[in-house]
C-alpha cells in the first residue's frame, strides 16, 4: 500500500495525523460542545485517548478499511479538526468529521468532506457514501445537504448512556 497522501483545497491541507498532534486533538475534541454533537467522543476527552486514537490510523490506511485525516489551515498549518472514513467496506464509506469550536461557521467541514469524498471515490474504490448526525446537530445536517447525500431515516440509538435520535443518509457516488 502506498503512503497516505496529503490532500489540498484552496484553504486547507488534509494530512495524516502524527502523535505530536495529540495535545491539540485532546483540547479541541475535549470541548463539551464537540462531545455533545458527536456520537463517539466521550467527555472528558483526555490526552491518552487522543494518542490511542491517532495510533490506530496507520493500520486503518494499510488495511484499506478506513482513512483519517487531520484538517489543517493552509495559511499557518494550524490543526482545526478531522475528516475521515472510519469504515470502508465493500465500496461503502461512512463519513465522519468534526471541526474545533473556534473554527465553526467557516465552511471547513464541508470543504474537507467534499475533498475526502472525491479522493475516496477516485482512489479508494468507494461507490456509496453513508453519513449520520445527531438530530440536534444542525451544522452537520447543513454539511450533509451541501454534499448532496440523501436522507434515509431517523433512528433512536443508545450512546454514552443516553437514547439519542440519529439521522441517517446514503447516496451512490
Secondary structure, 3 states (H helix, E strand, C coil): CCCCCCEECCCEEEECCCHHHHHHHHHHHCCHHHHHHCCCCCCCCCHHHHHHHHHCHHHHHHHCCCEEEEEEECCCCCEEEEEEEEEEECCEEEEEEEECHHHCCCCHHHHHHHHHHHHHHHHCCCCEEEEEEECCCHHHHHHHHHHCCCEEEEEEEEECCEEEEEEEEEEEC
